[in-house]
Amino acid sequence: MRKSQYQMSGVAAAALGFLAASPSLATAPQEEGAKDAGPSQLSDPALSAKQQAEVDSWPVEQQTAYMGWPAETKGYYWSLTSSKQMLFWRLTDEQKIALTAMTGPEREAAWQRIEGSASSPR
């Protein structure tokens, strides 16, 4: 395997390990008495001309994957630095959604693990 494939596998394994250790972060508990309203109906974030040009430059597979993300995950993606965006693509869709649902220290700890795995030599 090439070095980049080992790194990508390491990043995915670290993220999956962190998320598996924190299963409550992947799904939000439903409030008592709340009705099942189905999936969130938030609209996709409005993209700037620069962001739209970036999406248009992606391979079809990447564009399709992006279009399949929930609106919250798309918005979170655009809030990331370019280096974190590159790492974000290495995660599974489930990991991306779980990371999006995290807040504060939980999210920072997850990113520390993801970045640590990406930078460690394989």
Secondary structure, 3 states (H helix, E strand, C coil): CCHHHHHHHHHHHHHHHHHHHCHHHCCCCCCCCCCCCCCCCCCCCCCCHHHHHHHHHCCHHHHHHHHCCCHHHHHHHHHCCHHHHHHHCCCCHHHHHHHHHCCHHHHHHHHHHHHHHHHCCC
